[in-house]
Each structure stands twice: as structure tokens, then as C-alpha cells.
């Protein structure tokens, strides 16, 4: 099928946190890479190795890892790929007496004899920093409705980048208990947005009251600083870890709103609008020498003098080694670390505070 159902299970993880979430297509920078890896996985499970050749060495290794995991789960049973799943409900006004509630496409499904057990697999090309169980529960509920003999579905989310698997089992009641409240909240005309980790990817982040409300709260406390006084007026005065965490959460969502405002204002200015107090400023792009041999020859410097002005990028060196030797970037990086261990000087590490999503779940 082309496109997504308006209640596609891929949106369930976001709706579980905020029923008003709508994905912003402009924020899906990784969509093309994910699509390519999904296509390669589907083809490889069908013994077609052509699509995987177009992937980078790291992506190829991730897809091969996922393929082997799925085949191990199958234990020789047939593997259905890109299976369209549809959850229907009785509807006296619809043709056939039922109407489709939601639908989606599962990456892989394995039905084990005699038909009361299934494995359902979803592949993620990225890391495991979010909970995708509601999405798998949606696929499972649809599969239960399509195959009456099923009693248990084992769900597996494969995270290719980090080679991790999140597995859990569901009965039909379990799946319904997860999915139906999400659907009810999403279809509620009075649904209220809630600030969450999906805000940066939401189409409504510029005007969402859950975010703008955070900004308004800060503005309203400006005269008296009664609520988060230490956090707003003087961050250095914070000594209570609980207060620091609340202030950090506030800062994250205010930052999301501010980024959206900055992006929209820039779009207006580029389109010709005059923003009082602001102007577009063009910065010169970074310059780099395209031919080092020619540059060395023309400068007349000695090799040592010329090299003192050069800086070698270890990631780019790893990319070059991986391409020449046909190895993964990870393997090339390990080889460089070993070979150049005595020549590499590591700078002072940096530390940043990030949201503990696993801790929140």
C-alpha cells in the first residue's frame, strides 16, 4: 500500500505520550536511509542480495545481523515480509459489516505450527533511545484479529545501529490493553497535547500549548520569580537536585519552541519579509583545499612546514580505509586505533546532561 493509514501503528509510541502529536515530514532526515535498510532486509530474507550491495558497509552489517536474527527465530518456518496488517471492527453501515480501524505494515511475521504462536519483527535502523512497544502491540492486535487461532505473539524490535533486541510476548488482551486507550485518546476531539520527547519532531511545536505554556509560565513569573525562582533568576543558586531536574525539563521544551520560532522567522525573512530589529546575515562558507599535492607544490614549503598546517580527520581516515578494504567503518576505526595508538593524542572529554529515557520508562 502507498502511504500510511491515519491511525498507523508507527505513530502509537508518540501518541502514547501525546495524543495530539503529528509528525513533521521536514524533521525526517533519516527516512531515506531507514527505507533503504528496510528494503534490503526484506530482499535478503527472500534470498535477494542485490539491494544490500547499495548500502554502506555499516548499514550492510546491521541488515545482515537482523536477517540472521529473523532466520534464527523462524527455525526453518516461512518468513512473511512487508505484511500488511489491518484491524477491523463491526460496523453496520460499512460494506461487509466491518470497517478498518487502523492498518500498518509489519517487517516480518513467522507463524509457527500448529498456528497458535507467532513471531512479529520490526526493524529500526537507528538506536534504541525510544520505546517502540506500542507500535508492535498495534501490529499484534491486527494480526490477532486476522488469525483467530493465535494465542501468543512474540514481538521483537531489532535496533540495527546498536545490535540490540527488545523482545516481549503479548496475548490479544495484552495488545488491546495497550492499543485501545491510545486510539481512544487520539480520536478524542478534546485531546490535549502533552510535552514529551517527540516535541522536536512534531508539526505543531511552534504553536503547541504544551510547549508555549511552558514559555508563558516563565514569562508570568518574571515579576515575582515565585515558582522556579532560583532556576530562572540565578541558575547558579540551584542546590536541590529535584528542582534542577524540573528546571532542566522546562529548559528543554522552551528550547524546542525557541528553535521552531527561529526557523519560522528565518523562512519569513528569506521570503522577503522585513522583521523589525533583525536582518539576514550571510556567512562565508568553510573553505578547504581540494588538491593537497598541488597546494604543497605551489606554497614552496618543506614537508614538515606544510604538514604542520594540516589536520588529519580520524573518522574520514576510517571511511577511506573501510572503502579501500571493503570493511565496515567500525572495523576500520578499530584498526586505526590499534595501528596509530602511539600517534593519537586524545583531548579532554566533554560531559553533557541528557534525558534518561530508559529511566523514564
Buried (B, 14 or more C-beta within 10 A) or exposed (E): EEEBBEBBBBBBBBBBBBBBBBBBEEEEEEEEBBEBBBBBBBBBBEEEEEBBEEBBBBBBBBBBBBBEBBBEBBEEBEBBBBBEBBBBEEEEEEEEEBEBBBBBBBBBBBBBEEEEBBBBBBBBBBEBEBBBBBBBBBBBBBBBBBBEEBEBBBBBBBBBBEEEBBEBEBBBEBBBEBBEBBBEBBEEEEBEBBBBBBBBBBBBBBEBEBBBBBBEBBEEBEEEEEEBEBBBEEEEEBEEEEBBEBBBEBBBBBBBBEEBBEEEEEEEBEEEEEEEEEEEEEEEEEEEEEEEEEBBEEEEBEEEEBEEEEEEEEEEBBBEBBEEEEBBBEBBBEBBEEEEEEEEEEEEEEEEEEEEEEEEE
